[in-house]
Amino acid sequence: MAQISGVVENSKGEPVARTIRFYRRDTGAPLGNTISSADTGQYTFTTSYLEEVQVVMVNSIGSSIENDQIKRVIPA
């Protein structure tokens, strides 16, 4: 098993709660999701998939206007 973790911040550098979705980079198949902490912005996701993953941080409906964030990672 491996983990993907990080911190989600808004454009002001403040931590935010967001839905975080994880997809296989090679096929686009979903691996799962989690929610970042509203207090710290931190998230952790455990996976058995060990290749490159697309991490999509989705802006919540009803919150201030922010772009969704996307990054690529390899679970460690």
C-alpha positions as CSV (number, residue, x, y, z in Angstrom):
1,M,0.0,0.0,0.0
2,A,1.1,3.6,-0.6
3,Q,-0.2,7.0,0.3
4,I,-0.9,10.3,-1.5
5,S,-1.0,13.3,0.8
6,G,-1.0,17.1,0.5
7,V,-2.5,20.4,1.5
8,V,-5.2,22.3,-0.4
9,E,-5.1,26.1,-0.2
10,N,-7.2,28.8,-1.9
11,S,-5.6,31.6,-3.9
12,K,-4.9,33.5,-0.7
13,G,-2.9,30.6,0.8
14,E,-5.6,29.7,3.3
15,P,-6.4,26.0,3.9
16,V,-9.7,24.9,2.5
17,A,-12.0,21.8,2.5
18,R,-12.3,20.3,-0.9
19,T,-13.4,17.0,-2.4
20,I,-10.2,15.3,-3.6
21,R,-10.6,12.7,-6.4
22,F,-7.9,10.3,-7.5
23,Y,-7.7,8.7,-11.0
24,R,-5.3,6.4,-12.7
25,R,-3.3,8.6,-15.1
26,D,-2.9,6.0,-17.8
27,T,-6.6,5.0,-18.1
28,G,-8.6,7.7,-16.2
29,A,-10.2,5.0,-14.0
30,P,-11.3,6.3,-10.6
31,L,-9.3,5.1,-7.6
32,G,-11.4,6.9,-4.9
33,N,-11.8,10.2,-3.1
34,T,-11.5,12.0,0.2
35,I,-12.1,15.4,1.7
36,S,-9.4,17.8,2.8
37,S,-9.6,19.3,6.3
38,A,-11.3,22.7,6.6
39,D,-8.9,23.7,9.4
40,T,-5.6,22.6,7.8
41,G,-6.3,21.8,4.2
42,Q,-4.6,18.4,4.7
43,Y,-5.6,15.2,3.0
44,T,-4.3,11.6,2.9
45,F,-5.4,8.8,0.5
46,T,-4.2,5.2,0.7
47,T,-4.0,3.1,-2.5
48,S,-2.6,-0.1,-3.7
49,Y,-2.0,1.5,-7.1
50,L,1.7,2.5,-7.4
51,E,1.8,4.3,-10.8
52,E,1.2,7.9,-11.7
53,V,-2.1,9.3,-10.3
54,Q,-4.1,12.4,-11.3
55,V,-5.3,14.3,-8.2
56,V,-8.3,16.6,-8.8
57,M,-9.2,19.0,-6.0
58,V,-12.8,20.1,-6.8
59,N,-14.2,23.4,-5.6
60,S,-17.3,23.1,-3.4
61,I,-20.6,24.3,-4.7
62,G,-21.6,27.6,-2.9
63,S,-18.0,28.6,-2.0
64,S,-16.1,31.5,-3.3
65,I,-15.0,31.3,-6.9
66,E,-11.8,29.3,-7.1
67,N,-10.5,27.2,-10.0
68,D,-10.3,23.5,-9.5
69,Q,-6.8,22.2,-9.0
70,I,-5.2,19.3,-10.7
71,K,-1.8,17.7,-10.1
72,R,0.0,14.5,-11.0
73,V,1.8,12.4,-8.3
74,I,3.2,8.9,-7.8
75,P,2.1,7.3,-4.5
76,A,4.8,6.6,-2.0
